[in-house]
């Protein structure tokens, strides 16, 4: 993950894509909207089961790039942060095998 975060930071430096946290947060919302548009298009506004569209991978990558760029700009080490999130989920979530009916 650190390697990916460093790669995104270098690309953002090279391309001038660094911005402040509020701007990147708004960009994140915009990218989420575009990803949501892909879901709506793929499902005919919820009338069909979801199957990834041709643009799905790119939209998801755009969202990831923005999240990683935001982390870099705010001094968050995503590898460490994700380790903490996984540990928290493991501590607070029962395994599926322990749930009734599974």
N, C-alpha and C positions, 0 to 999 in steps of 0.2 A: 504494500500500500504506500509506503514511503516513497518508493520509486515512482509510482504513478503520480503522487502528489508533487514530487519534484519535477516530473515531466510536464505536468499542467502548469506549474509555476514558471518554468522556463518558456513555455509557449506563450503564456500570458505576458511575460516580460518582452519577448520578441515581437509580439503582435500588438502590444499596447492595450491589453484587455484587463489590466488591473483597474479596479475601481474601489470606492469605499464600501463598507458593509451595507449601508442602506441601499445603494445602487445595485449591488450584487444580489441583495435579498429580493428586490423588485424584479431583477432579471430572472432570478430563480422562479418567481411566481409566473412570469411570462413563459418560461420554458415548460413549467408544469402545465400551463394552459395549452401549449402546443402539443404536449404529450397526451393530454386529455382529448384534444381534437382528434388525434389518431385513434383513440379508443372509440370515440363516437362514430368516426368514419368506418372503423372496422366492424362495428356492431350495428350499423344502421340505426344509430341513436338508441341502442339497447334492445333492438328487436332480434338480433342474431348473436350467437355465441362469439366471444372474442377470439380472433386469430390475429397475430401480429401482421401489420401492414408492411408494405415496402419501406415506409418512412419510420417505422417503429424504432429500429436500432439506432438510427441517427438522432431521433428526438430524445431517446433515453440517454445516449452519449452526451448530447448537448446539456441535458439536465445534470448529469454526473460531472461534466466539466465545470459547470457553474458552482455546484456544491463544493467541489474540490478547490476551485479558485477562491471561493468565500472562506473556506477553512484556512487556506494559506494566508489570505489577507488579514485574518483575525487571529493568527498565531495558533491555530488548532492543529495538533498532530493527529490526523485521522486514524492512523493505525492504533495509537493509544486510546483514542476516544472510542473506536469501534470495539476494542478489547473490553473496555468498561461496559459498553452497551450489551455486548454478548453475555458477559458475566451477570449483569443485572437481569437480563431475560432468563438466563438459566436459573437464577435464584428465585425468580417470581413466576415461572411458568412450569406447569406440570407437563411431563412427557405425554404425548398423544396416547401411548399405550396405557397410561394410568387413568384416562378419561372413560367414563361409562359409555358403552356402545361402540367402542373402537376395537 
